[in-house]
Amino acid sequence: MAAQDIIIRPIITEKSMAGMPMKRYTFKVAKTANKIEISKAVEELFGVKVAKVNTINVRGRLKRQGRTQGYTPAWKKAMVTLKEDSKSIEFFDGMF
């Protein structure tokens, strides 16, 4: 699996932005990716050194519209912590 297929998009929320001073970034990742693949993909795409990766499987939420109801898709979230001597990710620098 290519690095572009593993890292789908960054998560931009207040809570994820609070982790930026500690070099902690949050991404939506492929459901089949494991921590080692996520670590290598972040290092390849952004040219940084990864210290650790935490992952969470996010369940779909129940949504209703009138009589019908269904679930939003389930997805996987990864919180990536960079090493102290690593540079920050340029994409996030303009947001903080």
Chimera marker file (.cmm) of the C-alpha trace (Angstrom):
<marker_set name="trace">
<marker id="1" x="0.000" y="0.000" z="0.000" r="1" g="1" b="0" radius="0.5"/>
<marker id="2" x="1.379" y="3.429" z="-0.971" r="1" g="1" b="0" radius="0.5"/>
<marker id="3" x="1.873" y="6.188" z="1.592" r="1" g="1" b="0" radius="0.5"/>
<marker id="4" x="-0.799" y="8.315" z="-0.110" r="1" g="1" b="0" radius="0.5"/>
<marker id="5" x="-3.295" y="5.467" z="0.322" r="1" g="1" b="0" radius="0.5"/>
<marker id="6" x="-2.542" y="5.103" z="4.046" r="1" g="1" b="0" radius="0.5"/>
<marker id="7" x="-2.804" y="8.776" z="5.107" r="1" g="1" b="0" radius="0.5"/>
<marker id="8" x="-6.235" y="9.943" z="3.906" r="1" g="1" b="0" radius="0.5"/>
<marker id="9" x="-6.494" y="13.438" z="5.427" r="1" g="1" b="0" radius="0.5"/>
<marker id="10" x="-5.495" y="15.457" z="8.509" r="1" g="1" b="0" radius="0.5"/>
<marker id="11" x="-7.981" y="15.980" z="11.340" r="1" g="1" b="0" radius="0.5"/>
<marker id="12" x="-8.383" y="19.700" z="12.094" r="1" g="1" b="0" radius="0.5"/>
<marker id="13" x="-10.196" y="20.158" z="15.427" r="1" g="1" b="0" radius="0.5"/>
<marker id="14" x="-9.551" y="22.171" z="18.577" r="1" g="1" b="0" radius="0.5"/>
<marker id="15" x="-8.371" y="19.087" z="20.433" r="1" g="1" b="0" radius="0.5"/>
<marker id="16" x="-5.988" y="18.003" z="17.673" r="1" g="1" b="0" radius="0.5"/>
<marker id="17" x="-4.591" y="21.546" z="17.369" r="1" g="1" b="0" radius="0.5"/>
<marker id="18" x="-3.891" y="21.576" z="21.117" r="1" g="1" b="0" radius="0.5"/>
<marker id="19" x="-1.379" y="18.752" z="20.592" r="1" g="1" b="0" radius="0.5"/>
<marker id="20" x="0.698" y="20.648" z="18.035" r="1" g="1" b="0" radius="0.5"/>
<marker id="21" x="3.098" y="22.286" z="20.558" r="1" g="1" b="0" radius="0.5"/>
<marker id="22" x="3.949" y="18.756" z="21.749" r="1" g="1" b="0" radius="0.5"/>
<marker id="23" x="4.514" y="17.650" z="18.100" r="1" g="1" b="0" radius="0.5"/>
<marker id="24" x="1.390" y="15.483" z="18.126" r="1" g="1" b="0" radius="0.5"/>
<marker id="25" x="-0.610" y="15.354" z="14.885" r="1" g="1" b="0" radius="0.5"/>
<marker id="26" x="-3.879" y="13.594" z="14.040" r="1" g="1" b="0" radius="0.5"/>
<marker id="27" x="-4.784" y="11.930" z="10.732" r="1" g="1" b="0" radius="0.5"/>
<marker id="28" x="-7.605" y="9.900" z="9.234" r="1" g="1" b="0" radius="0.5"/>
<marker id="29" x="-5.974" y="6.711" z="7.954" r="1" g="1" b="0" radius="0.5"/>
<marker id="30" x="-6.929" y="3.581" z="6.041" r="1" g="1" b="0" radius="0.5"/>
<marker id="31" x="-8.802" y="1.023" z="8.159" r="1" g="1" b="0" radius="0.5"/>
<marker id="32" x="-6.423" y="-1.780" z="7.185" r="1" g="1" b="0" radius="0.5"/>
<marker id="33" x="-3.219" y="0.144" z="8.054" r="1" g="1" b="0" radius="0.5"/>
<marker id="34" x="-1.267" y="-0.806" z="11.160" r="1" g="1" b="0" radius="0.5"/>
<marker id="35" x="0.948" y="1.409" z="13.341" r="1" g="1" b="0" radius="0.5"/>
<marker id="36" x="4.181" y="0.494" z="11.531" r="1" g="1" b="0" radius="0.5"/>
<marker id="37" x="2.712" y="1.307" z="8.113" r="1" g="1" b="0" radius="0.5"/>
<marker id="38" x="1.291" y="4.611" z="9.411" r="1" g="1" b="0" radius="0.5"/>
<marker id="39" x="4.670" y="5.563" z="10.902" r="1" g="1" b="0" radius="0.5"/>
<marker id="40" x="6.523" y="4.852" z="7.660" r="1" g="1" b="0" radius="0.5"/>
<marker id="41" x="3.909" y="6.713" z="5.588" r="1" g="1" b="0" radius="0.5"/>
<marker id="42" x="4.168" y="9.875" z="7.737" r="1" g="1" b="0" radius="0.5"/>
<marker id="43" x="7.970" y="9.757" z="7.598" r="1" g="1" b="0" radius="0.5"/>
<marker id="44" x="7.892" y="9.352" z="3.810" r="1" g="1" b="0" radius="0.5"/>
<marker id="45" x="5.262" y="12.013" z="3.077" r="1" g="1" b="0" radius="0.5"/>
<marker id="46" x="6.422" y="14.750" z="5.456" r="1" g="1" b="0" radius="0.5"/>
<marker id="47" x="10.135" y="13.964" z="5.983" r="1" g="1" b="0" radius="0.5"/>
<marker id="48" x="9.935" y="13.771" z="9.799" r="1" g="1" b="0" radius="0.5"/>
<marker id="49" x="10.942" y="11.249" z="12.487" r="1" g="1" b="0" radius="0.5"/>
<marker id="50" x="8.068" y="9.480" z="14.268" r="1" g="1" b="0" radius="0.5"/>
<marker id="51" x="8.396" y="8.542" z="17.946" r="1" g="1" b="0" radius="0.5"/>
<marker id="52" x="5.079" y="6.697" z="18.399" r="1" g="1" b="0" radius="0.5"/>
<marker id="53" x="1.652" y="6.139" z="16.866" r="1" g="1" b="0" radius="0.5"/>
<marker id="54" x="-1.657" y="5.651" z="18.692" r="1" g="1" b="0" radius="0.5"/>
<marker id="55" x="-4.703" y="4.445" z="16.740" r="1" g="1" b="0" radius="0.5"/>
<marker id="56" x="-8.446" y="4.459" z="17.385" r="1" g="1" b="0" radius="0.5"/>
<marker id="57" x="-11.239" y="2.774" z="15.435" r="1" g="1" b="0" radius="0.5"/>
<marker id="58" x="-14.079" y="5.314" z="15.328" r="1" g="1" b="0" radius="0.5"/>
<marker id="59" x="-17.549" y="3.774" z="15.067" r="1" g="1" b="0" radius="0.5"/>
<marker id="60" x="-20.156" y="5.215" z="12.743" r="1" g="1" b="0" radius="0.5"/>
<marker id="61" x="-22.807" y="7.379" z="14.378" r="1" g="1" b="0" radius="0.5"/>
<marker id="62" x="-26.536" y="6.754" z="14.096" r="1" g="1" b="0" radius="0.5"/>
<marker id="63" x="-28.148" y="9.431" z="11.911" r="1" g="1" b="0" radius="0.5"/>
<marker id="64" x="-31.866" y="9.922" z="11.260" r="1" g="1" b="0" radius="0.5"/>
<marker id="65" x="-33.692" y="11.792" z="8.569" r="1" g="1" b="0" radius="0.5"/>
<marker id="66" x="-37.413" y="11.509" z="9.017" r="1" g="1" b="0" radius="0.5"/>
<marker id="67" x="-38.448" y="7.888" z="9.338" r="1" g="1" b="0" radius="0.5"/>
<marker id="68" x="-35.260" y="6.469" z="7.880" r="1" g="1" b="0" radius="0.5"/>
<marker id="69" x="-32.100" y="5.945" z="9.851" r="1" g="1" b="0" radius="0.5"/>
<marker id="70" x="-28.625" y="4.684" z="9.156" r="1" g="1" b="0" radius="0.5"/>
<marker id="71" x="-25.034" y="4.839" z="10.284" r="1" g="1" b="0" radius="0.5"/>
<marker id="72" x="-22.216" y="7.045" z="9.062" r="1" g="1" b="0" radius="0.5"/>
<marker id="73" x="-19.166" y="5.081" z="7.916" r="1" g="1" b="0" radius="0.5"/>
<marker id="74" x="-16.693" y="3.802" z="10.501" r="1" g="1" b="0" radius="0.5"/>
<marker id="75" x="-13.093" y="5.029" z="10.136" r="1" g="1" b="0" radius="0.5"/>
<marker id="76" x="-9.684" y="4.885" z="11.751" r="1" g="1" b="0" radius="0.5"/>
<marker id="77" x="-7.848" y="7.763" z="13.445" r="1" g="1" b="0" radius="0.5"/>
<marker id="78" x="-4.109" y="7.924" z="14.168" r="1" g="1" b="0" radius="0.5"/>
<marker id="79" x="-2.345" y="10.268" z="16.580" r="1" g="1" b="0" radius="0.5"/>
<marker id="80" x="1.296" y="10.572" z="15.534" r="1" g="1" b="0" radius="0.5"/>
<marker id="81" x="3.903" y="11.889" z="17.980" r="1" g="1" b="0" radius="0.5"/>
<marker id="82" x="7.178" y="13.116" z="16.493" r="1" g="1" b="0" radius="0.5"/>
<marker id="83" x="10.632" y="12.869" z="18.076" r="1" g="1" b="0" radius="0.5"/>
<marker id="84" x="11.986" y="15.932" z="19.897" r="1" g="1" b="0" radius="0.5"/>
<marker id="85" x="14.803" y="16.476" z="17.386" r="1" g="1" b="0" radius="0.5"/>
<marker id="86" x="12.429" y="16.176" z="14.413" r="1" g="1" b="0" radius="0.5"/>
<marker id="87" x="11.141" y="19.189" z="12.517" r="1" g="1" b="0" radius="0.5"/>
<marker id="88" x="7.427" y="20.010" z="12.565" r="1" g="1" b="0" radius="0.5"/>
<marker id="89" x="5.025" y="19.283" z="9.691" r="1" g="1" b="0" radius="0.5"/>
<marker id="90" x="4.798" y="22.381" z="7.467" r="1" g="1" b="0" radius="0.5"/>
<marker id="91" x="1.140" y="21.773" z="6.581" r="1" g="1" b="0" radius="0.5"/>
<marker id="92" x="0.058" y="22.398" z="10.180" r="1" g="1" b="0" radius="0.5"/>
<marker id="93" x="2.362" y="25.403" z="10.817" r="1" g="1" b="0" radius="0.5"/>
<marker id="94" x="0.031" y="27.922" z="9.204" r="1" g="1" b="0" radius="0.5"/>
<marker id="95" x="-2.950" y="26.802" z="11.303" r="1" g="1" b="0" radius="0.5"/>
<marker id="96" x="-1.513" y="27.317" z="14.764" r="1" g="1" b="0" radius="0.5"/>
<link id1="1" id2="2" r="1" g="1" b="0" radius="0.2"/>
<link id1="2" id2="3" r="1" g="1" b="0" radius="0.2"/>
<link id1="3" id2="4" r="1" g="1" b="0" radius="0.2"/>
<link id1="4" id2="5" r="1" g="1" b="0" radius="0.2"/>
<link id1="5" id2="6" r="1" g="1" b="0" radius="0.2"/>
<link id1="6" id2="7" r="1" g="1" b="0" radius="0.2"/>
<link id1="7" id2="8" r="1" g="1" b="0" radius="0.2"/>
<link id1="8" id2="9" r="1" g="1" b="0" radius="0.2"/>
<link id1="9" id2="10" r="1" g="1" b="0" radius="0.2"/>
<link id1="10" id2="11" r="1" g="1" b="0" radius="0.2"/>
<link id1="11" id2="12" r="1" g="1" b="0" radius="0.2"/>
<link id1="12" id2="13" r="1" g="1" b="0" radius="0.2"/>
<link id1="13" id2="14" r="1" g="1" b="0" radius="0.2"/>
<link id1="14" id2="15" r="1" g="1" b="0" radius="0.2"/>
<link id1="15" id2="16" r="1" g="1" b="0" radius="0.2"/>
<link id1="16" id2="17" r="1" g="1" b="0" radius="0.2"/>
<link id1="17" id2="18" r="1" g="1" b="0" radius="0.2"/>
<link id1="18" id2="19" r="1" g="1" b="0" radius="0.2"/>
<link id1="19" id2="20" r="1" g="1" b="0" radius="0.2"/>
<link id1="20" id2="21" r="1" g="1" b="0" radius="0.2"/>
<link id1="21" id2="22" r="1" g="1" b="0" radius="0.2"/>
<link id1="22" id2="23" r="1" g="1" b="0" radius="0.2"/>
<link id1="23" id2="24" r="1" g="1" b="0" radius="0.2"/>
<link id1="24" id2="25" r="1" g="1" b="0" radius="0.2"/>
<link id1="25" id2="26" r="1" g="1" b="0" radius="0.2"/>
<link id1="26" id2="27" r="1" g="1" b="0" radius="0.2"/>
<link id1="27" id2="28" r="1" g="1" b="0" radius="0.2"/>
<link id1="28" id2="29" r="1" g="1" b="0" radius="0.2"/>
<link id1="29" id2="30" r="1" g="1" b="0" radius="0.2"/>
<link id1="30" id2="31" r="1" g="1" b="0" radius="0.2"/>
<link id1="31" id2="32" r="1" g="1" b="0" radius="0.2"/>
<link id1="32" id2="33" r="1" g="1" b="0" radius="0.2"/>
<link id1="33" id2="34" r="1" g="1" b="0" radius="0.2"/>
<link id1="34" id2="35" r="1" g="1" b="0" radius="0.2"/>
<link id1="35" id2="36" r="1" g="1" b="0" radius="0.2"/>
<link id1="36" id2="37" r="1" g="1" b="0" radius="0.2"/>
<link id1="37" id2="38" r="1" g="1" b="0" radius="0.2"/>
<link id1="38" id2="39" r="1" g="1" b="0" radius="0.2"/>
<link id1="39" id2="40" r="1" g="1" b="0" radius="0.2"/>
<link id1="40" id2="41" r="1" g="1" b="0" radius="0.2"/>
<link id1="41" id2="42" r="1" g="1" b="0" radius="0.2"/>
<link id1="42" id2="43" r="1" g="1" b="0" radius="0.2"/>
<link id1="43" id2="44" r="1" g="1" b="0" radius="0.2"/>
<link id1="44" id2="45" r="1" g="1" b="0" radius="0.2"/>
<link id1="45" id2="46" r="1" g="1" b="0" radius="0.2"/>
<link id1="46" id2="47" r="1" g="1" b="0" radius="0.2"/>
<link id1="47" id2="48" r="1" g="1" b="0" radius="0.2"/>
<link id1="48" id2="49" r="1" g="1" b="0" radius="0.2"/>
<link id1="49" id2="50" r="1" g="1" b="0" radius="0.2"/>
<link id1="50" id2="51" r="1" g="1" b="0" radius="0.2"/>
<link id1="51" id2="52" r="1" g="1" b="0" radius="0.2"/>
<link id1="52" id2="53" r="1" g="1" b="0" radius="0.2"/>
<link id1="53" id2="54" r="1" g="1" b="0" radius="0.2"/>
<link id1="54" id2="55" r="1" g="1" b="0" radius="0.2"/>
<link id1="55" id2="56" r="1" g="1" b="0" radius="0.2"/>
<link id1="56" id2="57" r="1" g="1" b="0" radius="0.2"/>
<link id1="57" id2="58" r="1" g="1" b="0" radius="0.2"/>
<link id1="58" id2="59" r="1" g="1" b="0" radius="0.2"/>
<link id1="59" id2="60" r="1" g="1" b="0" radius="0.2"/>
<link id1="60" id2="61" r="1" g="1" b="0" radius="0.2"/>
<link id1="61" id2="62" r="1" g="1" b="0" radius="0.2"/>
<link id1="62" id2="63" r="1" g="1" b="0" radius="0.2"/>
<link id1="63" id2="64" r="1" g="1" b="0" radius="0.2"/>
<link id1="64" id2="65" r="1" g="1" b="0" radius="0.2"/>
<link id1="65" id2="66" r="1" g="1" b="0" radius="0.2"/>
<link id1="66" id2="67" r="1" g="1" b="0" radius="0.2"/>
<link id1="67" id2="68" r="1" g="1" b="0" radius="0.2"/>
<link id1="68" id2="69" r="1" g="1" b="0" radius="0.2"/>
<link id1="69" id2="70" r="1" g="1" b="0" radius="0.2"/>
<link id1="70" id2="71" r="1" g="1" b="0" radius="0.2"/>
<link id1="71" id2="72" r="1" g="1" b="0" radius="0.2"/>
<link id1="72" id2="73" r="1" g="1" b="0" radius="0.2"/>
<link id1="73" id2="74" r="1" g="1" b="0" radius="0.2"/>
<link id1="74" id2="75" r="1" g="1" b="0" radius="0.2"/>
<link id1="75" id2="76" r="1" g="1" b="0" radius="0.2"/>
<link id1="76" id2="77" r="1" g="1" b="0" radius="0.2"/>
<link id1="77" id2="78" r="1" g="1" b="0" radius="0.2"/>
<link id1="78" id2="79" r="1" g="1" b="0" radius="0.2"/>
<link id1="79" id2="80" r="1" g="1" b="0" radius="0.2"/>
<link id1="80" id2="81" r="1" g="1" b="0" radius="0.2"/>
<link id1="81" id2="82" r="1" g="1" b="0" radius="0.2"/>
<link id1="82" id2="83" r="1" g="1" b="0" radius="0.2"/>
<link id1="83" id2="84" r="1" g="1" b="0" radius="0.2"/>
<link id1="84" id2="85" r="1" g="1" b="0" radius="0.2"/>
<link id1="85" id2="86" r="1" g="1" b="0" radius="0.2"/>
<link id1="86" id2="87" r="1" g="1" b="0" radius="0.2"/>
<link id1="87" id2="88" r="1" g="1" b="0" radius="0.2"/>
<link id1="88" id2="89" r="1" g="1" b="0" radius="0.2"/>
<link id1="89" id2="90" r="1" g="1" b="0" radius="0.2"/>
<link id1="90" id2="91" r="1" g="1" b="0" radius="0.2"/>
<link id1="91" id2="92" r="1" g="1" b="0" radius="0.2"/>
<link id1="92" id2="93" r="1" g="1" b="0" radius="0.2"/>
<link id1="93" id2="94" r="1" g="1" b="0" radius="0.2"/>
<link id1="94" id2="95" r="1" g="1" b="0" radius="0.2"/>
<link id1="95" id2="96" r="1" g="1" b="0" radius="0.2"/>
</marker_set>
